[in-house]
Amino acid sequence: MGHVRLKTLPKTRYWGQVVELLDEGATVTEIATASARAADKALSNAASDPALRHVVWLLTQLPAAARDPNFVDSLNTLGIHTRAAPSLMGLLAGFERAVDIEARRSGGRTDLGEMAQLVTGPHGVVQAAC
């Protein structure tokens, strides 16, 4: 608990301005305004994030796959490769691998895409359960 899950903090101009305001002792309103501007920019960029899009798409497909009598085949069709009916952790690990593969194939991910993958992957579920 208390550790940071992101590998590095974003180093964009907008977030740099937030850090500068914090260093300068700016008002809460100035910091909040700058933070909102930086977050808005990050969310705009996230719309083109292949990892985030794939996480959302997979989440919409999993209920139909779970209803299919051939659950394992449905998972494999979605790119969540498994040989037998997976445990929860096996399903989450397969989900995370599927997102990794799509992100590499499509050209990467934003910080938001990374966070979406982390919270839906096995590490996010384990941490949430603790």
N, C-alpha and C positions, 0 to 999 in steps of 0.2 A: 504494500500500500504506500501511496505517496510518491511513487516513481513515475517518470514520464514515459508514455508508451510511444511517442513519436521519436524518431531517430534524431532529427534536427528540426529546429524551429524554422518557419519560412523566413527567407531573407529578401523580402520584396521591399520596394520603396515605401509602400504604404505601412507595412508593419514596422519598418525602420523609423518612420515618423512617430508611431506610437511609442516606441522605445525612447526616442529623443524626448518626447513630451513627459514620459515618466522620469527620465533623468533630470529634466529641467524643473520638476515639481509643478507641472501644469495642473489646472483645475480638473475635477472629475468630469465636468461637461466637455472640456477640450479633449480629454483622453477618450471618453465614450464616443464622441463624434469621430475622432480619428480611427478608433477601433471598428466602428460601424462601417466606415468607408473601406477599410482594409478587408473586413469580412465580406462586404458586398462584392468587392473585386474578386475575392477568392471564390465566392459562390458562382459568380458569372463564369469564371474559368472552369468550374467544376462541371458545368453542363456538357462540356466536350471531353470529360475524363472517361476513358474507356473502362477503367476499373470500377468507378462508381456506377456507370451505366450497367455494367455486367452484374454487379452485386444486386442492383434493383431488379434487373431482368430475372436473375436466378431466383430471387425471393418471390417473384410473381409466378414462377413455374413450379416451385417445389410442392405446393398443395396438389396440383394436378398429378404430379409424379407420385405423390404419396397415395393417391386414390387408385392409381394404376395397379392391377394385379401383378404386373411385371415391374415392380418398383426398381429393382436393380437395373433393368434395361432402360427404364425411363431416366434414371440418374446418369447412366452412361451416355445416353443421347444428349443430355444437357451438358456433358463434359465433366460431370462429377463421377470419375471412374472408380469403380469398386467391383470386386468379384462376387461378393456375397452381401446379404442384407447387413448394412453397416450399423455399428453402434452410433450413438450421438456424436462421440468424438471422431469417429471415422467419417461420418457424414460431414462434419464441420471441416475436417482436414481436407477432404475431397473438394468441398466448396472453396476453400482457400486456394487450393492448387488450381482449380478451374479459373478463378479470378486472376491469379498470377499469370497463367498461360495467356489469357485474353489480353491482359495489360501489356505483356511483352509483345504479343502479336500486333496489337493496335498502337503501340507507341508510348506506353508509360502510364503514369497516373499523377494526379495532383495530391496535395496533402489531404484533402477531403476524401479522395478515393482510397488513400492509404488507411485513413481512419475508418471508413466504411468496411473495408476488408478486415481490419483488426477487430472490430466489434462483432462481426459475423463469424469470425474464425474461431478455432479452438481456444486460443489464448484469451480472447475477449470474453467468451462464455465462462471459462474457468475463473477469470478475474472477477466477473460479475457475480459468480456464485459464492465467492469468498466473503 
